[in-house]
Amino acid sequence: MSFFLIQMNFDGKDIISIKDFSKKEINFILEKAKEMLPYAKGEKYKDILKGKILSTLFFEPSTRTRLSFESAMNRLGGRVIGFADPSATSQKKGESLADTIRMADSYSDAIVIRHPQEGAARLAAEFANSPVLNAGDGAGRHPTQCLLDLFTIQTEKKKINKKKIVLVGDLKYGRTVHSLAYALALYGANLSFVSPANLKMPKEVNNECKKLGVEPTHSSNLEKAIKDADVLYVTRIQKERFPDAEEYNKVVGSYKIDNEMLKNAKRSLIVMHPLPRVVEIDPEVDNTSHALYFKQAFNGVPTRMALLSLSSGVTL
Ligand code: NCD
């Protein structure tokens, strides 16, 4: 069965949007991520990606996404080439994205790309023969983050269906929540969106949820939404996407999660954040049982190990 799925659906498959995957396929990836856990922790080692090269092309800043992809590749015996700063590449000389992709394609077996423009990963996939993995395209989507978020929720809560999940912060520009809202709706979660009025979830994502039979509630009142929540997913206000600094200054610090805010929450509430956090979560929360964000960030390694091995057509 698994062999069939690997051959049919993943070998050479691009990962551009979570919407390109069925629930069955997502479950399969999450299952593989679970198998990767001891390998991600370095407790076991198998060089199933020996001889393979991954390109990591980061046109935007990154800490976790790039390093966890690199760790994932290295943990499976593969190698990594790439850049974290496009100003040190021929982009600076005016080279097109298409040409950069053609080169990376000829030097490696898979390409991870993060780019400020929405749709850039989809475009890259058109110029590459090897699989392209979208590590975030502007305010668009972030499918590999979505998979590690799902993996985290499923591991902690056993199931996603009917769980009350609050997404809070910059729902307009936050690509992680665009992917996650869709996927959570696919699993039948009970969704609540909390944001400042001008940073609401885009209509498109809202409609995607509705089509899947989930009607998210919208509000700006976090205290109320937290009360009976199982998961609180916090996001950073995406400063770099604001056309106007004044607008950013009006909303920065709109929501701040601290112990006082969490005092009436369920004891089992988990607080997640794709990170980096700036002011949204007070460090005092780090020492509570609610704080899941660092474990969530670690889960990027097994999840990306699963994706790299599946898209290379190899398995443990
Ligand atoms: C997020 C991103 O880049 O979209 N970070 C990440 O990949 N872990 C969230 C953010 O930058 O706020």
py3Dmol code that shows the C-alpha trace and the ligand (Angstrom):
import py3Dmol

protein = """\
ATOM      1  CA  MET A   1       0.000   0.000   0.000  1.00  0.00           C
ATOM      2  CA  SER A   2       2.628   2.485   1.048  1.00  0.00           C
ATOM      3  CA  PHE A   3       4.824   1.492  -1.869  1.00  0.00           C
ATOM      4  CA  PHE A   4       1.876   2.124  -4.167  1.00  0.00           C
ATOM      5  CA  LEU A   5       1.274   5.563  -2.698  1.00  0.00           C
ATOM      6  CA  ILE A   6       4.929   6.538  -2.885  1.00  0.00           C
ATOM      7  CA  GLN A   7       5.136   5.552  -6.503  1.00  0.00           C
ATOM      8  CA  MET A   8       1.800   6.959  -7.517  1.00  0.00           C
ATOM      9  CA  ASN A   9       1.596  10.199  -5.638  1.00  0.00           C
ATOM     10  CA  PHE A  10       4.841  11.457  -4.215  1.00  0.00           C
ATOM     11  CA  ASP A  11       7.848  10.521  -6.287  1.00  0.00           C
ATOM     12  CA  GLY A  12       8.855  13.760  -7.997  1.00  0.00           C
ATOM     13  CA  LYS A  13       5.744  15.560  -6.738  1.00  0.00           C
ATOM     14  CA  ASP A  14       5.936  19.304  -6.101  1.00  0.00           C
ATOM     15  CA  ILE A  15       4.674  20.637  -2.789  1.00  0.00           C
ATOM     16  CA  ILE A  16       3.257  24.024  -3.657  1.00  0.00           C
ATOM     17  CA  SER A  17      -0.035  24.213  -1.787  1.00  0.00           C
ATOM     18  CA  ILE A  18      -1.662  22.002   0.804  1.00  0.00           C
ATOM     19  CA  LYS A  19      -4.769  22.145  -1.379  1.00  0.00           C
ATOM     20  CA  ASP A  20      -2.975  19.911  -3.883  1.00  0.00           C
ATOM     21  CA  PHE A  21      -3.155  17.056  -1.354  1.00  0.00           C
ATOM     22  CA  SER A  22      -6.054  14.863  -0.307  1.00  0.00           C
ATOM     23  CA  LYS A  23      -6.685  14.056   3.330  1.00  0.00           C
ATOM     24  CA  LYS A  24      -5.516  10.510   2.659  1.00  0.00           C
ATOM     25  CA  GLU A  25      -2.221  11.793   1.286  1.00  0.00           C
ATOM     26  CA  ILE A  26      -1.769  14.193   4.200  1.00  0.00           C
ATOM     27  CA  ASN A  27      -2.409  11.362   6.663  1.00  0.00           C
ATOM     28  CA  PHE A  28       0.190   9.296   4.871  1.00  0.00           C
ATOM     29  CA  ILE A  29       2.791  12.097   5.125  1.00  0.00           C
ATOM     30  CA  LEU A  30       2.012  12.548   8.842  1.00  0.00           C
ATOM     31  CA  GLU A  31       2.421   8.812   9.366  1.00  0.00           C
ATOM     32  CA  LYS A  32       5.830   8.972   7.659  1.00  0.00           C
ATOM     33  CA  ALA A  33       6.800  11.984   9.794  1.00  0.00           C
ATOM     34  CA  LYS A  34       6.053   9.912  12.895  1.00  0.00           C
ATOM     35  CA  GLU A  35       8.329   7.134  11.635  1.00  0.00           C
ATOM     36  CA  MET A  36      11.066   9.737  11.129  1.00  0.00           C
ATOM     37  CA  LEU A  37      11.011  10.941  14.772  1.00  0.00           C
ATOM     38  CA  PRO A  38      13.920   8.821  16.109  1.00  0.00           C
ATOM     39  CA  TYR A  39      15.930   9.697  13.003  1.00  0.00           C
ATOM     40  CA  ALA A  40      15.139  13.404  13.435  1.00  0.00           C
ATOM     41  CA  LYS A  41      16.398  13.217  17.016  1.00  0.00           C
ATOM     42  CA  GLY A  42      19.593  11.491  15.902  1.00  0.00           C
ATOM     43  CA  GLU A  43      18.761   8.323  17.877  1.00  0.00           C
ATOM     44  CA  LYS A  44      18.776   6.281  14.679  1.00  0.00           C
ATOM     45  CA  TYR A  45      20.496   6.864  11.354  1.00  0.00           C
ATOM     46  CA  LYS A  46      19.760   5.632   7.861  1.00  0.00           C
ATOM     47  CA  ASP A  47      21.277   7.344   4.826  1.00  0.00           C
ATOM     48  CA  ILE A  48      18.365   6.843   2.463  1.00  0.00           C
ATOM     49  CA  LEU A  49      19.124  10.159   0.714  1.00  0.00           C
ATOM     50  CA  LYS A  50      22.831   9.425   0.254  1.00  0.00           C
ATOM     51  CA  GLY A  51      24.036  10.860  -3.046  1.00  0.00           C
ATOM     52  CA  LYS A  52      21.085  13.278  -3.268  1.00  0.00           C
ATOM     53  CA  ILE A  53      21.515  17.050  -3.271  1.00  0.00           C
ATOM     54  CA  LEU A  54      18.907  19.563  -2.100  1.00  0.00           C
ATOM     55  CA  SER A  55      18.931  23.222  -3.198  1.00  0.00           C
ATOM     56  CA  THR A  56      17.640  25.715  -0.645  1.00  0.00           C
ATOM     57  CA  LEU A  57      16.875  29.034  -2.340  1.00  0.00           C
ATOM     58  CA  PHE A  58      15.835  31.605   0.244  1.00  0.00           C
ATOM     59  CA  PHE A  59      14.898  34.976  -1.212  1.00  0.00           C
ATOM     60  CA  GLU A  60      13.468  35.972   2.192  1.00  0.00           C
ATOM     61  CA  PRO A  61      14.813  35.614   5.743  1.00  0.00           C
ATOM     62  CA  SER A  62      14.368  32.285   7.500  1.00  0.00           C
ATOM     63  CA  THR A  63      15.717  30.478  10.539  1.00  0.00           C
ATOM     64  CA  ARG A  64      13.576  27.412  11.212  1.00  0.00           C
ATOM     65  CA  THR A  65      12.392  26.535   7.741  1.00  0.00           C
ATOM     66  CA  ARG A  66      15.822  26.616   6.151  1.00  0.00           C
ATOM     67  CA  LEU A  67      17.688  25.011   9.030  1.00  0.00           C
ATOM     68  CA  SER A  68      15.128  22.260   9.562  1.00  0.00           C
ATOM     69  CA  PHE A  69      15.203  21.408   5.848  1.00  0.00           C
ATOM     70  CA  GLU A  70      18.998  21.278   6.049  1.00  0.00           C
ATOM     71  CA  SER A  71      18.890  19.190   9.190  1.00  0.00           C
ATOM     72  CA  ALA A  72      16.316  16.850   7.604  1.00  0.00           C
ATOM     73  CA  MET A  73      18.476  16.352   4.513  1.00  0.00           C
ATOM     74  CA  ASN A  74      21.654  15.819   6.550  1.00  0.00           C
ATOM     75  CA  ARG A  75      19.961  13.415   8.973  1.00  0.00           C
ATOM     76  CA  LEU A  76      19.074  11.215   5.987  1.00  0.00           C
ATOM     77  CA  GLY A  77      22.573  11.298   4.517  1.00  0.00           C
ATOM     78  CA  GLY A  78      21.889  13.852   1.759  1.00  0.00           C
ATOM     79  CA  ARG A  79      23.696  17.097   1.040  1.00  0.00           C
ATOM     80  CA  VAL A  80      22.558  20.697   0.724  1.00  0.00           C
ATOM     81  CA  ILE A  81      23.562  23.619  -1.485  1.00  0.00           C
ATOM     82  CA  GLY A  82      21.885  27.004  -1.609  1.00  0.00           C
ATOM     83  CA  PHE A  83      21.714  30.560  -0.406  1.00  0.00           C
ATOM     84  CA  ALA A  84      20.070  32.449   2.417  1.00  0.00           C
ATOM     85  CA  ASP A  85      20.684  35.884   0.975  1.00  0.00           C
ATOM     86  CA  PRO A  86      19.743  36.558  -2.649  1.00  0.00           C
ATOM     87  CA  SER A  87      21.844  39.752  -2.707  1.00  0.00           C
ATOM     88  CA  ALA A  88      24.917  37.487  -2.946  1.00  0.00           C
ATOM     89  CA  THR A  89      23.581  35.780  -6.100  1.00  0.00           C
ATOM     90  CA  SER A  90      23.195  36.723  -9.764  1.00  0.00           C
ATOM     91  CA  GLN A  91      19.694  37.953  -8.943  1.00  0.00           C
ATOM     92  CA  LYS A  92      21.591  41.077  -7.990  1.00  0.00           C
ATOM     93  CA  LYS A  93      22.808  41.274 -11.602  1.00  0.00           C
ATOM     94  CA  GLY A  94      19.249  41.027 -12.839  1.00  0.00           C
ATOM     95  CA  GLU A  95      18.945  37.289 -13.475  1.00  0.00           C
ATOM     96  CA  SER A  96      15.363  36.054 -13.748  1.00  0.00           C
ATOM     97  CA  LEU A  97      13.816  33.623 -11.292  1.00  0.00           C
ATOM     98  CA  ALA A  98      13.312  31.158 -14.133  1.00  0.00           C
ATOM     99  CA  ASP A  99      17.043  31.059 -14.924  1.00  0.00           C
ATOM    100  CA  THR A 100      18.014  30.705 -11.262  1.00  0.00           C
ATOM    101  CA  ILE A 101      15.623  27.770 -11.004  1.00  0.00           C
ATOM    102  CA  ARG A 102      16.973  26.149 -14.174  1.00  0.00           C
ATOM    103  CA  MET A 103      20.449  26.248 -12.653  1.00  0.00           C
ATOM    104  CA  ALA A 104      19.421  24.868  -9.258  1.00  0.00           C
ATOM    105  CA  ASP A 105      17.510  22.155 -11.098  1.00  0.00           C
ATOM    106  CA  SER A 106      20.618  21.047 -12.957  1.00  0.00           C
ATOM    107  CA  TYR A 107      22.759  21.078  -9.792  1.00  0.00           C
ATOM    108  CA  SER A 108      20.419  19.203  -7.445  1.00  0.00           C
ATOM    109  CA  ASP A 109      17.645  16.637  -7.015  1.00  0.00           C
ATOM    110  CA  ALA A 110      15.054  18.791  -5.213  1.00  0.00           C
ATOM    111  CA  ILE A 111      14.510  22.511  -4.690  1.00  0.00           C
ATOM    112  CA  VAL A 112      13.187  24.335  -1.640  1.00  0.00           C
ATOM    113  CA  ILE A 113      12.226  27.913  -2.400  1.00  0.00           C
ATOM    114  CA  ARG A 114      11.052  30.842  -0.278  1.00  0.00           C
ATOM    115  CA  HIS A 115      10.192  33.993  -2.160  1.00  0.00           C
ATOM    116  CA  PRO A 116       8.407  37.290  -1.372  1.00  0.00           C
ATOM    117  CA  GLN A 117       6.120  36.979  -4.381  1.00  0.00           C
ATOM    118  CA  GLU A 118       2.907  34.990  -4.201  1.00  0.00           C
ATOM    119  CA  GLY A 119       2.914  32.308  -6.870  1.00  0.00           C
ATOM    120  CA  ALA A 120       6.735  32.192  -7.129  1.00  0.00           C
ATOM    121  CA  ALA A 121       6.960  28.538  -6.079  1.00  0.00           C
ATOM    122  CA  ARG A 122       4.313  27.531  -8.625  1.00  0.00           C
ATOM    123  CA  LEU A 123       6.272  29.397 -11.283  1.00  0.00           C
ATOM    124  CA  ALA A 124       9.527  27.745 -10.173  1.00  0.00           C
ATOM    125  CA  ALA A 125       7.912  24.323 -10.544  1.00  0.00           C
ATOM    126  CA  GLU A 126       7.241  25.089 -14.189  1.00  0.00           C
ATOM    127  CA  PHE A 127      10.965  25.526 -14.851  1.00  0.00           C
ATOM    128  CA  ALA A 128      12.235  22.580 -12.812  1.00  0.00           C
ATOM    129  CA  ASN A 129      12.129  18.895 -13.502  1.00  0.00           C
ATOM    130  CA  SER A 130      12.966  17.985  -9.921  1.00  0.00           C
ATOM    131  CA  PRO A 131      10.413  18.443  -7.140  1.00  0.00           C
ATOM    132  CA  VAL A 132       9.886  21.998  -5.893  1.00  0.00           C
ATOM    133  CA  LEU A 133       8.895  22.515  -2.265  1.00  0.00           C
ATOM    134  CA  ASN A 134       7.279  25.830  -1.398  1.00  0.00           C
ATOM    135  CA  ALA A 135       8.841  27.190   1.799  1.00  0.00           C
ATOM    136  CA  GLY A 136       6.571  30.261   1.741  1.00  0.00           C
ATOM    137  CA  ASP A 137       5.518  32.522  -1.133  1.00  0.00           C
ATOM    138  CA  GLY A 138       4.807  36.059   0.012  1.00  0.00           C
ATOM    139  CA  ALA A 139       1.468  36.318   1.782  1.00  0.00           C
ATOM    140  CA  GLY A 140       0.378  33.178  -0.107  1.00  0.00           C
ATOM    141  CA  ARG A 141       0.910  29.712   1.326  1.00  0.00           C
ATOM    142  CA  HIS A 142       3.327  27.693   3.427  1.00  0.00           C
ATOM    143  CA  PRO A 143       2.467  24.008   2.959  1.00  0.00           C
ATOM    144  CA  THR A 144       5.425  22.403   4.741  1.00  0.00           C
ATOM    145  CA  GLN A 145       4.763  24.562   7.822  1.00  0.00           C
ATOM    146  CA  CYS A 146       1.142  23.483   7.585  1.00  0.00           C
ATOM    147  CA  LEU A 147       2.141  19.816   7.638  1.00  0.00           C
ATOM    148  CA  LEU A 148       4.341  20.265  10.687  1.00  0.00           C
ATOM    149  CA  ASP A 149       1.532  22.190  12.378  1.00  0.00           C
ATOM    150  CA  LEU A 150      -0.910  19.362  11.650  1.00  0.00           C
ATOM    151  CA  PHE A 151       1.652  16.834  12.849  1.00  0.00           C
ATOM    152  CA  THR A 152       2.006  18.779  16.098  1.00  0.00           C
ATOM    153  CA  ILE A 153      -1.733  19.071  16.722  1.00  0.00           C
ATOM    154  CA  GLN A 154      -2.353  15.434  15.880  1.00  0.00           C
ATOM    155  CA  THR A 155       0.492  14.258  18.116  1.00  0.00           C
ATOM    156  CA  GLU A 156      -0.653  16.389  21.044  1.00  0.00           C
ATOM    157  CA  LYS A 157      -4.419  16.092  20.680  1.00  0.00           C
ATOM    158  CA  LYS A 158      -4.724  12.650  19.022  1.00  0.00           C
ATOM    159  CA  LYS A 159      -7.300  13.995  16.589  1.00  0.00           C
ATOM    160  CA  ILE A 160      -8.195  17.269  14.885  1.00  0.00           C
ATOM    161  CA  ASN A 161     -11.862  16.687  14.121  1.00  0.00           C
ATOM    162  CA  LYS A 162     -14.151  18.827  16.354  1.00  0.00           C
ATOM    163  CA  LYS A 163     -11.218  20.391  18.220  1.00  0.00           C
ATOM    164  CA  LYS A 164     -11.672  24.080  18.877  1.00  0.00           C
ATOM    165  CA  ILE A 165      -8.789  25.875  17.232  1.00  0.00           C
ATOM    166  CA  VAL A 166      -8.261  29.629  17.464  1.00  0.00           C
ATOM    167  CA  LEU A 167      -6.059  31.352  14.887  1.00  0.00           C
ATOM    168  CA  VAL A 168      -5.040  34.782  16.103  1.00  0.00           C
ATOM    169  CA  GLY A 169      -3.021  37.713  14.798  1.00  0.00           C
ATOM    170  CA  ASP A 170      -2.254  38.729  11.253  1.00  0.00           C
ATOM    171  CA  LEU A 171      -4.657  36.525   9.336  1.00  0.00           C
ATOM    172  CA  LYS A 172      -4.474  38.747   6.270  1.00  0.00           C
ATOM    173  CA  TYR A 173      -0.779  38.512   5.457  1.00  0.00           C
ATOM    174  CA  GLY A 174       0.141  35.382   7.445  1.00  0.00           C
ATOM    175  CA  ARG A 175       0.776  32.589   4.946  1.00  0.00           C
ATOM    176  CA  THR A 176       0.989  29.906   7.642  1.00  0.00           C
ATOM    177  CA  VAL A 177      -2.617  30.483   8.681  1.00  0.00           C
ATOM    178  CA  HIS A 178      -3.833  30.508   5.081  1.00  0.00           C
ATOM    179  CA  SER A 179      -2.564  26.976   4.619  1.00  0.00           C
ATOM    180  CA  LEU A 180      -3.493  25.818   8.093  1.00  0.00           C
ATOM    181  CA  ALA A 181      -7.096  27.086   8.046  1.00  0.00           C
ATOM    182  CA  TYR A 182      -7.799  25.105   4.886  1.00  0.00           C
ATOM    183  CA  ALA A 183      -6.188  21.939   6.244  1.00  0.00           C
ATOM    184  CA  LEU A 184      -7.949  22.180   9.606  1.00  0.00           C
ATOM    185  CA  ALA A 185     -11.259  22.572   7.816  1.00  0.00           C
ATOM    186  CA  LEU A 186     -10.418  19.465   5.802  1.00  0.00           C
ATOM    187  CA  TYR A 187     -10.151  17.618   9.142  1.00  0.00           C
ATOM    188  CA  GLY A 188     -13.396  19.088  10.451  1.00  0.00           C
ATOM    189  CA  ALA A 189     -11.937  21.296  13.181  1.00  0.00           C
ATOM    190  CA  ASN A 190     -14.033  23.959  14.829  1.00  0.00           C
ATOM    191  CA  LEU A 191     -12.357  27.197  13.694  1.00  0.00           C
ATOM    192  CA  SER A 192     -12.277  30.591  15.287  1.00  0.00           C
ATOM    193  CA  PHE A 193     -10.462  33.512  13.655  1.00  0.00           C
ATOM    194  CA  VAL A 194      -9.371  36.421  15.839  1.00  0.00           C
ATOM    195  CA  SER A 195      -7.686  39.461  14.317  1.00  0.00           C
ATOM    196  CA  PRO A 196      -7.725  43.245  14.170  1.00  0.00           C
ATOM    197  CA  ALA A 197     -10.474  44.409  11.791  1.00  0.00           C
ATOM    198  CA  ASN A 198      -8.016  45.282   9.003  1.00  0.00           C
ATOM    199  CA  LEU A 199      -6.091  42.000   9.220  1.00  0.00           C
ATOM    200  CA  LYS A 200      -8.967  39.556   8.749  1.00  0.00           C
ATOM    201  CA  MET A 201      -8.643  36.187   7.047  1.00  0.00           C
ATOM    202  CA  PRO A 202      -8.950  36.669   3.262  1.00  0.00           C
ATOM    203  CA  LYS A 203     -12.346  35.834   1.756  1.00  0.00           C
ATOM    204  CA  GLU A 204     -10.743  33.206  -0.444  1.00  0.00           C
ATOM    205  CA  VAL A 205      -9.527  31.166   2.545  1.00  0.00           C
ATOM    206  CA  ASN A 206     -12.794  31.674   4.369  1.00  0.00           C
ATOM    207  CA  ASN A 207     -14.680  30.333   1.371  1.00  0.00           C
ATOM    208  CA  GLU A 208     -12.342  27.350   1.126  1.00  0.00           C
ATOM    209  CA  CYS A 209     -13.281  26.454   4.712  1.00  0.00           C
ATOM    210  CA  LYS A 210     -16.978  26.883   4.012  1.00  0.00           C
ATOM    211  CA  LYS A 211     -16.760  24.634   0.977  1.00  0.00           C
ATOM    212  CA  LEU A 212     -15.361  21.975   3.277  1.00  0.00           C
ATOM    213  CA  GLY A 213     -18.375  22.396   5.554  1.00  0.00           C
ATOM    214  CA  VAL A 214     -16.694  24.461   8.275  1.00  0.00           C
ATOM    215  CA  GLU A 215     -18.077  27.863   9.186  1.00  0.00           C
ATOM    216  CA  PRO A 216     -15.328  29.782  11.044  1.00  0.00           C
ATOM    217  CA  THR A 217     -16.344  32.365  13.629  1.00  0.00           C
ATOM    218  CA  HIS A 218     -14.727  35.801  13.382  1.00  0.00           C
ATOM    219  CA  SER A 219     -14.037  38.208  16.196  1.00  0.00           C
ATOM    220  CA  SER A 220     -11.470  40.532  17.657  1.00  0.00           C
ATOM    221  CA  ASN A 221     -12.026  39.372  21.232  1.00  0.00           C
ATOM    222  CA  LEU A 222      -9.276  36.933  22.125  1.00  0.00           C
ATOM    223  CA  GLU A 223     -10.188  36.388  25.814  1.00  0.00           C
ATOM    224  CA  LYS A 224     -13.599  35.102  24.821  1.00  0.00           C
ATOM    225  CA  ALA A 225     -12.265  32.837  22.076  1.00  0.00           C
ATOM    226  CA  ILE A 226      -9.589  31.306  24.314  1.00  0.00           C
ATOM    227  CA  LYS A 227     -12.036  30.127  26.998  1.00  0.00           C
ATOM    228  CA  ASP A 228     -12.913  26.701  25.619  1.00  0.00           C
ATOM    229  CA  ALA A 229     -10.141  26.409  23.008  1.00  0.00           C
ATOM    230  CA  ASP A 230      -7.994  23.299  22.566  1.00  0.00           C
ATOM    231  CA  VAL A 231      -5.364  25.005  20.420  1.00  0.00           C
ATOM    232  CA  LEU A 232      -4.351  28.655  20.252  1.00  0.00           C
ATOM    233  CA  TYR A 233      -2.289  29.356  17.127  1.00  0.00           C
ATOM    234  CA  VAL A 234      -0.625  32.745  17.439  1.00  0.00           C
ATOM    235  CA  THR A 235       0.946  34.655  14.558  1.00  0.00           C
ATOM    236  CA  ARG A 236       3.245  37.619  14.168  1.00  0.00           C
ATOM    237  CA  ILE A 237       1.985  40.798  12.542  1.00  0.00           C
ATOM    238  CA  GLN A 238       3.795  40.533   9.184  1.00  0.00           C
ATOM    239  CA  LYS A 239       5.536  43.913   9.216  1.00  0.00           C
ATOM    240  CA  GLU A 240       7.329  43.306   5.906  1.00  0.00           C
ATOM    241  CA  ARG A 241       4.025  42.952   4.025  1.00  0.00           C
ATOM    242  CA  PHE A 242       2.543  46.283   5.105  1.00  0.00           C
ATOM    243  CA  PRO A 243       2.530  48.872   2.340  1.00  0.00           C
ATOM    244  CA  ASP A 244       2.573  51.618   4.965  1.00  0.00           C
ATOM    245  CA  ALA A 245       4.519  51.794   8.267  1.00  0.00           C
ATOM    246  CA  GLU A 246       1.742  53.866   9.855  1.00  0.00           C
ATOM    247  CA  GLU A 247      -0.722  51.032   9.331  1.00  0.00           C
ATOM    248  CA  TYR A 248       1.672  48.592  10.968  1.00  0.00           C
ATOM    249  CA  ASN A 249       2.180  50.842  13.975  1.00  0.00           C
ATOM    250  CA  LYS A 250      -1.575  50.927  14.530  1.00  0.00           C
ATOM    251  CA  VAL A 251      -1.846  47.161  14.944  1.00  0.00           C
ATOM    252  CA  VAL A 252       1.486  46.015  16.361  1.00  0.00           C
ATOM    253  CA  GLY A 253       0.931  44.661  19.854  1.00  0.00           C
ATOM    254  CA  SER A 254      -2.817  44.147  19.267  1.00  0.00           C
ATOM    255  CA  TYR A 255      -2.610  40.752  20.941  1.00  0.00           C
ATOM    256  CA  LYS A 256      -0.230  39.669  23.611  1.00  0.00           C
ATOM    257  CA  ILE A 257      -0.486  36.248  25.197  1.00  0.00           C
ATOM    258  CA  ASP A 258       0.692  36.159  28.791  1.00  0.00           C
ATOM    259  CA  ASN A 259      -0.128  34.061  31.850  1.00  0.00           C
ATOM    260  CA  GLU A 260      -2.891  36.442  32.896  1.00  0.00           C
ATOM    261  CA  MET A 261      -4.593  35.984  29.523  1.00  0.00           C
ATOM    262  CA  LEU A 262      -4.344  32.199  29.854  1.00  0.00           C
ATOM    263  CA  LYS A 263      -5.646  31.932  33.404  1.00  0.00           C
ATOM    264  CA  ASN A 264      -9.171  30.912  32.394  1.00  0.00           C
ATOM    265  CA  ALA A 265      -8.060  28.672  29.537  1.00  0.00           C
ATOM    266  CA  LYS A 266      -8.417  24.893  29.561  1.00  0.00           C
ATOM    267  CA  ARG A 267      -5.477  23.270  31.324  1.00  0.00           C
ATOM    268  CA  SER A 268      -4.884  21.203  28.212  1.00  0.00           C
ATOM    269  CA  LEU A 269      -4.791  24.228  25.879  1.00  0.00           C
ATOM    270  CA  ILE A 270      -1.711  24.223  23.694  1.00  0.00           C
ATOM    271  CA  VAL A 271      -0.235  27.477  22.423  1.00  0.00           C
ATOM    272  CA  MET A 272       1.428  27.253  19.029  1.00  0.00           C
ATOM    273  CA  HIS A 273       3.291  29.806  16.919  1.00  0.00           C
ATOM    274  CA  PRO A 274       5.190  29.262  13.657  1.00  0.00           C
ATOM    275  CA  LEU A 275       7.838  31.637  15.061  1.00  0.00           C
ATOM    276  CA  PRO A 276       9.600  34.030  15.000  1.00  0.00           C
ATOM    277  CA  ARG A 277       7.652  35.716  17.788  1.00  0.00           C
ATOM    278  CA  VAL A 278       8.201  39.356  18.383  1.00  0.00           C
ATOM    279  CA  VAL A 279       5.807  40.647  21.041  1.00  0.00           C
ATOM    280  CA  GLU A 280       2.842  38.250  20.691  1.00  0.00           C
ATOM    281  CA  ILE A 281       3.818  35.745  23.373  1.00  0.00           C
ATOM    282  CA  ASP A 282       5.356  36.841  26.633  1.00  0.00           C
ATOM    283  CA  PRO A 283       8.401  34.689  27.499  1.00  0.00           C
ATOM    284  CA  GLU A 284       6.725  33.881  30.853  1.00  0.00           C
ATOM    285  CA  VAL A 285       4.425  31.527  28.906  1.00  0.00           C
ATOM    286  CA  ASP A 286       7.471  29.465  27.846  1.00  0.00           C
ATOM    287  CA  ASN A 287       7.595  27.794  31.258  1.00  0.00           C
ATOM    288  CA  THR A 288       3.951  26.734  31.281  1.00  0.00           C
ATOM    289  CA  SER A 289       2.521  23.444  30.041  1.00  0.00           C
ATOM    290  CA  HIS A 290       0.645  25.424  27.370  1.00  0.00           C
ATOM    291  CA  ALA A 291       3.807  26.339  25.447  1.00  0.00           C
ATOM    292  CA  LEU A 292       4.199  24.068  22.445  1.00  0.00           C
ATOM    293  CA  TYR A 293       5.970  26.368  19.983  1.00  0.00           C
ATOM    294  CA  PHE A 294       9.507  25.103  20.439  1.00  0.00           C
ATOM    295  CA  LYS A 295       8.432  21.472  20.115  1.00  0.00           C
ATOM    296  CA  GLN A 296       6.381  22.530  17.085  1.00  0.00           C
ATOM    297  CA  ALA A 297       9.517  24.048  15.522  1.00  0.00           C
ATOM    298  CA  PHE A 298      11.448  20.820  16.148  1.00  0.00           C
ATOM    299  CA  ASN A 299       8.644  18.904  14.407  1.00  0.00           C
ATOM    300  CA  GLY A 300       9.771  20.652  11.237  1.00  0.00           C
ATOM    301  CA  VAL A 301      12.626  18.154  11.058  1.00  0.00           C
ATOM    302  CA  PRO A 302      10.696  14.830  10.981  1.00  0.00           C
ATOM    303  CA  THR A 303       7.996  16.365   8.793  1.00  0.00           C
ATOM    304  CA  ARG A 304      10.511  17.655   6.260  1.00  0.00           C
ATOM    305  CA  MET A 305      12.417  14.355   6.403  1.00  0.00           C
ATOM    306  CA  ALA A 306       9.171  12.660   5.405  1.00  0.00           C
ATOM    307  CA  LEU A 307       8.609  15.113   2.556  1.00  0.00           C
ATOM    308  CA  LEU A 308      12.165  14.900   1.224  1.00  0.00           C
ATOM    309  CA  SER A 309      12.178  11.109   1.275  1.00  0.00           C
ATOM    310  CA  LEU A 310       8.720  10.779  -0.256  1.00  0.00           C
ATOM    311  CA  SER A 311       9.392  13.254  -3.033  1.00  0.00           C
ATOM    312  CA  SER A 312      12.648  11.388  -3.775  1.00  0.00           C
ATOM    313  CA  GLY A 313      10.689   8.146  -3.972  1.00  0.00           C
ATOM    314  CA  VAL A 314      12.578   6.478  -1.144  1.00  0.00           C
ATOM    315  CA  THR A 315      11.421   5.339   2.258  1.00  0.00           C
ATOM    316  CA  LEU A 316      12.942   4.029   5.487  1.00  0.00           C
TER     317      LEU A 316
END
"""
ligand_1 = """\
12
NCD
C 6.609 31.965 9.238
C 6.767 32.412 7.796
O 7.894 32.585 7.317
O 5.729 32.531 7.166
N 7.777 31.461 9.807
C 8.139 30.164 9.583
O 8.257 29.706 8.463
N 8.307 29.393 10.659
C 5.916 32.961 10.104
C 6.430 34.359 10.201
O 7.438 34.753 9.598
O 5.822 35.121 10.962
"""
view = py3Dmol.view(width=600, height=400)
view.addModel(protein, "pdb")
view.setStyle({"model": 0}, {"cartoon": {"style": "trace"}})
view.addModel(ligand_1, "xyz")
view.setStyle({"model": 1}, {"stick": {}})
view.zoomTo()
view.show()
